[in-house]
Amino acid sequence: MPRILIVDDEPNVRWTLSEFLTREGFDTSVAQDYEGAVKTVDLESIDVAVVDIVLPRKSGIEFLKYVHAREPYLPVIMITADPDVSQVPDIVREGAYDFIPKPVVKAALISAVSRAVEKKKLVEEKRVLEEQLRRHTVQLETLVTVRTAELAEAHNFLNTVLDSSTEYAILAIDNEGRVTLFNRGAELLFGRTAAEMIGGPVDVLFVDAGEIFRERPPLHDDGTTHPPGGHHLEVWVRRHDGSTLLASAVLTPVRQSADGPILGCLGILKDLTADREREDGFQRMKARLEHSERIAALGRAAAQVAHDVKNPLAGLRLYGLVLKKKAAGQLGADAMELIDEIIRAIDHLTDNVDRVLDFARPVTPLLRRVDLSDVVRDAIHMLEPQMAESQIETRVESCASGTVAMLDESLIRSALFNLLLNAIQAMPGGGTLSVCGENAGGEIRLRISDTGIGMTDEQLQLIFEPFYTTKNQGLGLGLPYSQKVIEQHRGTLEVESRKGEGTRILITLPGEP
């Protein structure tokens, strides 16, 4: 049963507060002044104290100071009939749990005391758990220390075993920062030989060697207690050629005995480059798969809608042509022009429907040996009228080693036509369109750059979403269709752009096998 101490110099108040709390199941003790309250706290186990600020001789704030110096986690609730604003900072500074004005309302008192009791209970539980954790930590430290001693005793045999490992770099460093063990894996990771490094400084191996080995555990032994177990961290390794790479490291202090001083450090490192590349590749593959699934679902829905619309459009066009034939010679020129406008609008809608169906239709490339440079020149030739109208200068750089690959010429031409047309439309006031092809390590790379208006980061994130467009006209299917074609050729399409700085497109395709 929680025990509550009530401190007030008025007997009626003490009795009333005690009755309130007793009826709610609390055990109470009372005191009329500072001295009596101090004596009670010293002799009894108190869970919560309810203290009047104004007491004979010494105030309730003095008692609050005493309690928190003796037992910092004991909640103290202050009460007073004449609140003095100037006392509030002292009350807060000394750590009072709560403040209740007189006359004390029963509900407010019970609520405050209940909360304080719960807090005291949680604090006690926390202290018990911390003590258990401390004991477990000591046990673990002892076990690790014993293992470290065993490791030191088997040093000669372990050197032979460790040196056979090539996946992990294993090295030992003494307290002076000199390398005492350098296995074959370390030679591969650092690009240095064991003969070169044994006895040499560890500083040349790490970008922040001082911080890693001397300014913190495991080699920092200043008399304080450091965990003797392994320290897991990521470090930047400095290779012999001056390059750096990221590696995971487990650093373990080495002691001759369980309670002896630190003699050195054993480090086990693994190159994270391949792991990070695999993780990045997996994330890109996952994002590409999710994007493809969204496009496929949207394409199926769009194809169904387009199919349902195409037949009525064909009927409307037929009706328009019949109407035009019957009205010939009977209606004026304006009426006939209106009929032609209706037919043109139907043709435009039909063309859009066909484009949606083309986008939704599965792409199955018919591959044959094609020179990509020839396809680029054909696509540019088809767009020469638009470039001339917009006063766009074209710069085409051909690859000297050839850009031959197994491609579906028709599909690739359509994809390039869309990309080049986008570049032209991004330069309404003129500019430069640059196209450069190269053969790099068995890959065909085609770069398309313009000096147009560019795109914002938000626009760049959405350009491959079907039906997204920033133009007044168009369905927003050009880039998604081009990406679809490139990916069907086992290639990639990457776009870089900044507002006002133009756009750069990189197409990568497998070269001729």
C-alpha positions as CSV (number, residue, x, y, z in Angstrom):
1,M,0.0,0.0,0.0
2,P,1.5,3.4,-1.0
3,R,2.5,5.5,1.9
4,I,1.8,9.3,1.7
5,L,3.4,11.9,3.9
6,I,1.2,15.0,4.6
7,V,3.1,18.1,6.0
8,D,0.9,21.1,7.1
9,D,0.9,23.2,10.3
10,E,-2.9,23.3,10.4
11,P,-4.4,20.3,12.1
12,N,-7.7,20.5,10.3
13,V,-5.9,20.4,6.9
14,R,-3.8,17.5,7.9
15,W,-6.8,15.5,9.1
16,T,-8.9,16.4,6.0
17,L,-6.1,15.4,3.6
18,S,-5.4,12.3,5.5
19,E,-9.1,11.3,5.4
20,F,-9.3,11.9,1.7
21,L,-6.3,9.7,0.9
22,T,-7.1,6.9,3.5
23,R,-10.6,6.5,2.0
24,E,-8.9,6.0,-1.4
25,G,-6.8,3.2,-0.1
26,F,-3.6,5.1,0.7
27,D,-1.6,4.7,4.0
28,T,-0.7,8.2,5.4
29,S,1.7,9.8,7.8
30,V,1.5,13.4,9.0
31,A,3.9,16.1,10.2
32,Q,3.2,19.7,11.3
33,D,6.6,21.2,10.5
34,Y,9.9,20.8,8.7
35,E,11.6,18.9,11.6
36,G,8.8,16.4,11.9
37,A,8.7,15.8,8.1
38,V,12.5,15.2,8.0
39,K,12.2,12.7,10.9
40,T,9.4,10.8,9.1
41,V,11.3,10.6,5.8
42,D,14.4,9.4,7.6
43,L,12.5,6.6,9.5
44,E,9.8,5.5,7.1
45,S,9.5,4.5,3.5
46,I,7.6,7.3,1.9
47,D,6.2,7.0,-1.7
48,V,4.8,10.6,-2.1
49,A,5.0,13.8,0.0
50,V,2.2,16.4,0.1
51,V,3.8,19.6,1.6
52,D,2.5,23.0,2.5
53,I,4.9,25.8,1.3
54,V,4.4,27.8,4.4
55,L,5.7,26.0,7.6
56,P,6.9,27.2,11.0
57,R,10.6,27.9,11.1
58,K,11.6,26.3,7.8
59,S,9.5,26.4,4.7
60,G,8.2,23.6,2.6
61,I,10.7,24.6,-0.1
62,E,13.5,23.8,2.4
63,F,12.0,20.4,2.9
64,L,11.8,19.9,-0.8
65,K,15.5,20.6,-1.1
66,Y,16.3,18.2,1.7
67,V,14.1,15.4,0.2
68,H,15.7,15.7,-3.3
69,A,19.2,15.7,-1.8
70,R,18.4,12.6,0.1
71,E,16.1,10.8,-2.4
72,P,15.9,12.5,-5.8
73,Y,13.1,10.2,-7.1
74,L,10.6,10.9,-4.3
75,P,7.7,12.9,-5.8
76,V,6.8,16.0,-3.8
77,I,3.4,17.8,-4.3
78,M,3.4,21.5,-3.0
79,I,0.2,23.1,-1.6
80,T,-0.5,26.7,-0.4
81,A,-3.4,28.9,0.4
82,D,-1.6,32.1,-0.7
83,P,0.4,31.4,-3.9
84,D,3.4,33.6,-4.2
85,V,4.5,33.9,-7.9
86,S,8.0,34.7,-6.8
87,Q,8.2,31.2,-5.2
88,V,7.4,29.4,-8.4
89,P,11.0,29.4,-9.8
90,D,12.3,27.9,-6.5
91,I,9.6,25.2,-6.6
92,V,10.4,24.3,-10.2
93,R,14.1,24.5,-9.7
94,E,14.0,22.1,-6.8
95,G,12.0,19.6,-8.8
96,A,8.5,19.6,-7.3
97,Y,6.3,17.0,-9.0
98,D,3.0,19.1,-8.8
99,F,1.4,22.1,-7.3
100,I,-2.1,22.2,-5.7
101,P,-3.8,25.4,-4.4
102,K,-5.8,25.6,-1.2
103,P,-8.5,24.9,-0.4
104,V,-7.5,21.4,-1.7
105,V,-10.2,19.7,-3.8
106,K,-10.4,16.0,-3.1
107,A,-10.5,15.0,-6.8
108,A,-7.4,17.1,-7.6
109,L,-5.6,15.7,-4.6
110,I,-6.4,12.1,-5.4
111,S,-5.5,12.6,-9.1
112,A,-2.1,14.2,-8.3
113,V,-1.2,11.7,-5.7
114,S,-2.2,8.7,-7.9
115,R,0.0,10.1,-10.7
116,A,2.9,10.6,-8.3
117,V,2.6,7.1,-6.9
118,E,2.6,5.7,-10.4
119,K,5.7,7.7,-11.3
120,K,7.5,6.4,-8.1
121,K,6.5,2.9,-9.0
122,L,7.9,3.3,-12.6
123,V,11.1,4.8,-11.2
124,E,11.6,1.9,-8.8
125,E,11.0,-0.6,-11.6
126,K,13.5,1.3,-13.8
127,R,16.1,1.1,-11.0
128,V,15.6,-2.6,-10.6
129,L,15.9,-3.2,-14.3
130,E,19.1,-1.1,-14.5
131,E,20.6,-3.1,-11.7
132,Q,19.7,-6.3,-13.6
133,L,21.2,-4.9,-16.7
134,R,24.4,-3.9,-14.9
135,R,24.8,-7.5,-13.6
136,H,24.2,-9.0,-17.0
137,T,26.7,-6.5,-18.5
138,V,29.3,-7.5,-16.0
139,Q,28.7,-11.2,-16.8
140,L,29.0,-10.6,-20.5
141,E,32.2,-8.5,-20.0
142,T,33.6,-11.4,-18.0
143,L,32.8,-13.9,-20.7
144,V,34.3,-11.7,-23.5
145,T,37.4,-11.1,-21.4
146,V,37.9,-14.8,-20.9
147,R,37.6,-15.4,-24.6
148,T,40.0,-12.6,-25.4
149,A,42.6,-14.2,-23.1
150,E,42.1,-17.5,-24.9
151,L,42.6,-15.7,-28.2
152,A,45.9,-14.2,-27.0
153,E,47.2,-17.7,-25.8
154,A,46.5,-19.2,-29.2
155,H,48.1,-16.3,-31.1
156,N,50.7,-18.4,-33.1
157,F,48.1,-20.9,-34.3
158,L,45.6,-18.2,-35.0
159,N,48.0,-16.3,-37.3
160,T,48.2,-19.3,-39.6
161,V,44.4,-19.7,-39.7
162,L,43.7,-16.0,-40.2
163,D,46.2,-15.7,-43.0
164,S,44.3,-18.2,-45.1
165,S,41.2,-15.9,-45.1
166,T,40.9,-13.7,-48.2
167,E,37.3,-12.5,-47.9
168,Y,38.0,-10.7,-44.6
169,A,41.0,-8.4,-43.9
170,I,42.4,-9.2,-40.5
171,L,45.0,-7.1,-38.7
172,A,46.3,-6.6,-35.3
173,I,47.7,-3.3,-33.9
174,D,49.7,-2.7,-30.7
175,N,49.3,0.2,-28.3
176,E,51.8,2.2,-30.2
177,G,49.7,2.0,-33.4
178,R,52.0,-0.4,-35.1
179,V,50.7,-3.3,-37.2
180,T,51.6,-6.7,-35.8
181,L,49.4,-8.9,-38.0
182,F,48.4,-8.4,-41.6
183,N,46.7,-11.4,-43.3
184,R,46.2,-12.1,-47.0
185,G,42.7,-10.5,-47.0
186,A,44.3,-7.3,-45.6
187,E,46.8,-7.3,-48.5
188,L,44.0,-7.5,-51.0
189,L,41.9,-4.9,-49.3
190,F,44.6,-2.3,-48.7
191,G,46.8,-3.1,-51.7
192,R,49.8,-3.5,-49.5
193,T,52.0,-6.5,-48.6
194,A,52.4,-7.9,-45.1
195,A,56.2,-7.5,-45.3
196,E,55.5,-3.8,-46.0
197,M,53.1,-3.3,-43.2
198,I,54.3,-5.4,-40.2
199,G,55.8,-3.0,-37.8
200,G,54.6,0.0,-39.8
201,P,52.1,2.6,-38.6
202,V,48.3,1.9,-38.9
203,D,47.7,5.6,-39.8
204,V,48.4,5.0,-43.5
205,L,45.6,2.4,-43.7
206,F,42.7,4.5,-42.5
207,V,41.4,8.0,-43.2
208,D,40.6,8.6,-39.5
209,A,43.1,6.3,-37.9
210,G,43.7,8.6,-34.9
211,E,40.0,8.8,-34.0
212,I,39.4,5.0,-34.6
213,F,42.3,3.6,-32.6
214,R,43.5,6.2,-30.1
215,E,40.8,8.7,-29.3
216,R,38.3,6.1,-28.4
217,P,38.2,2.3,-27.6
218,P,39.6,-0.2,-28.2
219,L,43.1,1.2,-27.8
220,H,42.2,4.2,-25.6
221,D,42.9,3.0,-22.0
222,D,43.0,5.9,-19.6
223,G,41.8,4.0,-16.5
224,T,38.1,4.3,-17.3
225,T,35.9,1.3,-18.0
226,H,35.5,0.5,-21.6
227,P,33.6,-2.5,-23.0
228,P,36.1,-5.2,-23.8
229,G,33.9,-6.6,-26.6
230,G,34.0,-5.9,-30.3
231,H,33.2,-2.4,-31.5
232,H,31.2,-2.5,-34.8
233,L,31.6,0.5,-37.1
234,E,32.1,1.6,-40.7
235,V,35.5,3.0,-41.6
236,W,37.1,4.6,-44.7
237,V,40.1,2.5,-45.9
238,R,43.0,4.2,-47.7
239,R,44.5,2.0,-50.3
240,H,48.1,2.0,-51.6
241,D,47.1,3.8,-54.8
242,G,45.5,6.7,-52.8
243,S,41.9,5.7,-53.4
244,T,39.5,5.1,-50.6
245,L,36.6,2.6,-50.0
246,L,34.1,2.0,-47.3
247,A,34.5,-1.1,-45.1
248,S,32.7,-2.6,-42.1
249,A,35.0,-3.3,-39.1
250,V,34.8,-5.2,-35.8
251,L,37.6,-4.0,-33.5
252,T,38.3,-6.0,-30.4
253,P,40.8,-5.1,-27.6
254,V,43.4,-7.7,-26.8
255,R,44.4,-8.3,-23.1
256,Q,46.9,-10.8,-21.7
257,S,44.6,-11.6,-18.8
258,A,41.0,-10.9,-17.9
259,D,41.8,-7.9,-15.8
260,G,45.0,-6.9,-17.4
261,P,45.7,-3.8,-19.5
262,I,45.0,-3.5,-23.2
263,L,47.8,-4.8,-25.2
264,G,46.5,-4.0,-28.6
265,C,43.6,-4.5,-31.0
266,L,42.3,-7.1,-33.4
267,G,40.5,-5.8,-36.4
268,I,38.3,-7.7,-38.9
269,L,37.2,-5.7,-42.0
270,K,35.1,-6.4,-45.0
271,D,34.8,-4.3,-48.2
272,L,31.3,-2.9,-48.4
273,T,31.5,-1.8,-52.0
274,A,30.1,-4.9,-53.5
275,D,27.4,-5.2,-50.9
276,R,26.3,-1.6,-51.4
277,E,26.3,-2.0,-55.2
278,R,24.2,-5.1,-54.9
279,E,21.8,-3.4,-52.5
280,D,21.6,-0.3,-54.8
281,G,21.0,-2.6,-57.8
282,F,18.3,-4.5,-55.9
283,Q,16.5,-1.3,-55.0
284,R,16.7,0.0,-58.6
285,M,15.4,-3.4,-59.9
286,K,12.6,-3.3,-57.4
287,A,11.6,0.3,-58.3
288,R,11.8,-0.6,-62.0
289,L,9.6,-3.7,-61.5
290,E,7.0,-1.7,-59.5
291,H,7.1,1.0,-62.2
292,S,6.6,-1.6,-64.9
293,E,3.7,-3.2,-63.0
294,R,2.0,0.2,-62.7
295,I,2.5,0.9,-66.4
296,A,1.2,-2.5,-67.4
297,A,-1.9,-2.1,-65.3
298,L,-2.5,1.4,-66.6
299,G,-1.9,0.2,-70.1
300,R,-4.4,-2.5,-69.8
301,A,-7.0,-0.1,-68.5
302,A,-6.2,2.5,-71.2
303,A,-6.3,-0.1,-73.9
304,Q,-9.8,-1.2,-72.8
305,V,-11.1,2.4,-72.8
306,A,-9.4,3.1,-76.2
307,H,-10.9,0.0,-77.7
308,D,-14.4,0.9,-76.5
309,V,-14.0,4.4,-77.9
310,K,-12.4,3.5,-81.3
311,N,-15.5,1.8,-82.8
312,P,-17.9,4.7,-82.0
313,L,-15.3,7.1,-83.4
314,A,-15.2,5.1,-86.7
315,G,-18.9,5.3,-86.8
316,L,-19.0,9.0,-86.2
317,R,-16.4,9.6,-89.0
318,L,-18.5,7.5,-91.4
319,Y,-21.6,9.5,-90.5
320,G,-19.6,12.7,-91.0
321,L,-18.5,11.7,-94.5
322,V,-22.1,10.7,-95.4
323,L,-23.4,14.0,-94.1
324,K,-20.7,15.8,-96.1
325,K,-21.6,14.0,-99.3
326,K,-25.4,14.6,-98.9
327,A,-24.9,18.3,-97.9
328,A,-22.6,19.0,-100.9
329,G,-24.3,21.7,-103.0
330,Q,-27.1,22.2,-100.5
331,L,-25.3,24.0,-97.6
332,G,-23.1,27.1,-97.7
333,A,-19.3,27.1,-97.4
334,D,-19.4,27.9,-93.7
335,A,-21.6,24.9,-93.0
336,M,-19.4,22.6,-95.1
337,E,-16.2,23.9,-93.3
338,L,-17.9,23.0,-90.0
339,I,-18.5,19.5,-91.2
340,D,-14.9,19.2,-92.2
341,E,-13.8,20.5,-88.8
342,I,-16.0,17.8,-87.2
343,I,-14.3,15.1,-89.3
344,R,-10.8,16.5,-88.5
345,A,-11.6,16.4,-84.8
346,I,-12.8,12.8,-85.1
347,D,-9.5,12.0,-87.0
348,H,-7.5,13.6,-84.2
349,L,-9.3,11.6,-81.5
350,T,-8.8,8.4,-83.5
351,D,-5.1,9.1,-83.8
352,N,-4.9,9.6,-80.0
353,V,-6.7,6.3,-79.5
354,D,-4.3,4.5,-81.8
355,R,-1.4,5.9,-79.9
356,V,-2.9,4.7,-76.6
357,L,-3.4,1.2,-78.1
358,D,0.2,1.2,-79.4
359,F,1.5,2.1,-76.0
360,A,-0.6,-0.6,-74.3
361,R,0.2,-3.3,-76.9
362,P,3.0,-5.7,-75.8
363,V,6.3,-4.8,-77.5
364,T,8.1,-7.8,-79.0
365,P,11.3,-6.7,-80.7
366,L,12.3,-8.3,-84.0
367,L,16.1,-8.1,-83.6
368,R,18.6,-7.8,-86.4
369,R,22.0,-6.3,-86.9
370,V,21.5,-2.5,-87.1
371,D,23.9,0.5,-86.9
372,L,22.4,2.9,-84.4
373,S,24.1,5.8,-86.0
374,D,22.1,5.3,-89.2
375,V,18.9,5.2,-87.2
376,V,19.8,8.5,-85.5
377,R,20.5,10.2,-88.8
378,D,17.1,9.0,-90.2
379,A,15.2,10.3,-87.2
380,I,17.0,13.6,-87.4
381,H,16.3,13.9,-91.1
382,M,12.6,13.3,-90.4
383,L,12.6,16.2,-87.9
384,E,14.6,18.7,-90.0
385,P,11.5,20.9,-90.8
386,Q,10.7,21.3,-87.2
387,M,14.3,22.1,-86.3
388,A,14.5,24.6,-89.2
389,E,11.3,26.3,-88.0
390,S,12.6,26.6,-84.4
391,Q,16.1,27.7,-85.6
392,I,17.8,24.7,-83.8
393,E,21.4,23.9,-84.6
394,T,22.2,20.1,-84.7
395,R,25.5,18.6,-83.7
396,V,25.9,14.9,-84.4
397,E,29.1,13.0,-83.3
398,S,29.5,9.5,-84.7
399,C,31.4,6.8,-83.0
400,A,34.6,5.8,-84.8
401,S,34.5,2.2,-83.5
402,G,30.9,1.7,-84.7
403,T,27.5,1.5,-82.9
404,V,26.2,-1.8,-84.3
405,A,23.8,-3.8,-82.2
406,M,21.0,-6.3,-82.4
407,L,17.9,-4.0,-82.5
408,D,14.4,-3.7,-83.8
409,E,15.0,-0.8,-86.2
410,S,11.4,0.4,-86.3
411,L,10.9,0.4,-82.6
412,I,14.2,2.1,-81.9
413,R,13.5,4.7,-84.6
414,S,10.1,5.5,-83.0
415,A,11.7,5.8,-79.5
416,L,14.4,8.1,-80.8
417,F,11.9,10.2,-82.7
418,N,9.9,10.8,-79.5
419,L,13.1,11.8,-77.6
420,L,14.4,14.1,-80.3
421,L,11.0,15.7,-80.7
422,N,10.8,16.4,-77.0
423,A,14.2,18.0,-77.2
424,I,13.1,20.2,-80.1
425,Q,9.9,21.2,-78.3
426,A,11.9,22.2,-75.3
427,M,13.7,24.9,-77.3
428,P,10.9,27.0,-78.7
429,G,13.2,30.0,-79.0
430,G,16.1,28.1,-80.7
431,G,19.1,26.3,-79.3
432,T,21.5,23.4,-79.9
433,L,20.6,19.7,-80.1
434,S,23.7,17.5,-79.6
435,V,23.7,13.8,-80.3
436,C,26.8,11.6,-79.5
437,G,27.2,7.9,-79.9
438,E,30.0,5.7,-78.5
439,N,31.0,2.1,-78.1
440,A,32.2,1.6,-74.5
441,G,33.2,-1.8,-73.3
442,G,30.7,-3.7,-75.4
443,E,27.9,-1.2,-74.7
444,I,26.4,1.3,-77.1
445,R,25.8,4.6,-75.4
446,L,23.8,7.4,-77.1
447,R,23.7,10.9,-75.5
448,I,21.0,13.4,-76.5
449,S,21.4,16.9,-75.1
450,D,19.5,20.1,-75.6
451,T,19.9,23.7,-74.4
452,G,16.1,24.1,-73.7
453,I,14.0,25.1,-70.8
454,G,14.8,22.0,-68.7
455,M,12.7,20.5,-65.9
456,T,12.2,20.9,-62.2
457,D,13.0,18.0,-59.8
458,E,9.3,17.3,-59.4
459,Q,8.8,17.1,-63.2
460,L,11.8,14.8,-63.5
461,Q,10.3,12.4,-61.0
462,L,7.1,12.1,-63.1
463,I,8.3,12.0,-66.7
464,F,8.0,8.3,-67.1
465,E,4.5,8.2,-65.8
466,P,2.0,7.5,-68.6
467,F,-0.3,10.5,-69.5
468,Y,1.9,13.0,-67.5
469,T,2.8,16.0,-69.7
470,T,3.8,19.6,-69.3
471,K,2.7,20.5,-72.9
472,N,-0.6,22.0,-74.0
473,Q,-1.0,19.2,-76.5
474,G,0.0,15.6,-76.3
475,L,-0.9,12.5,-74.3
476,G,2.2,12.1,-72.2
477,L,3.1,8.7,-73.7
478,G,6.3,9.6,-75.6
479,L,8.8,9.1,-72.8
480,P,7.1,6.0,-71.2
481,Y,6.9,4.4,-74.7
482,S,10.6,5.2,-75.4
483,Q,11.6,3.7,-72.0
484,K,9.5,0.6,-72.7
485,V,11.2,0.1,-76.0
486,I,14.7,0.6,-74.6
487,E,14.1,-1.8,-71.7
488,Q,12.7,-4.4,-74.1
489,H,16.1,-4.2,-75.8
490,R,17.7,-4.9,-72.4
491,G,18.9,-1.3,-72.2
492,T,18.5,1.7,-69.9
493,L,17.2,5.2,-70.3
494,E,18.4,7.9,-67.9
495,V,17.4,11.6,-67.9
496,E,19.2,14.5,-66.2
497,S,17.7,18.0,-66.3
498,R,17.7,21.3,-64.4
499,K,15.3,24.2,-64.8
500,G,16.7,26.6,-67.3
501,E,19.8,24.5,-68.1
502,G,18.5,22.0,-70.6
503,T,18.1,18.2,-70.5
504,R,20.6,15.3,-71.1
505,I,19.4,11.8,-72.0
506,L,21.7,8.7,-71.9
507,I,20.6,5.6,-73.7
508,T,22.6,2.4,-73.0
509,L,22.1,-0.7,-75.2
510,P,24.0,-4.0,-75.4
511,G,26.5,-3.9,-78.2
512,E,26.9,-6.5,-80.9
513,P,27.7,-9.9,-79.4
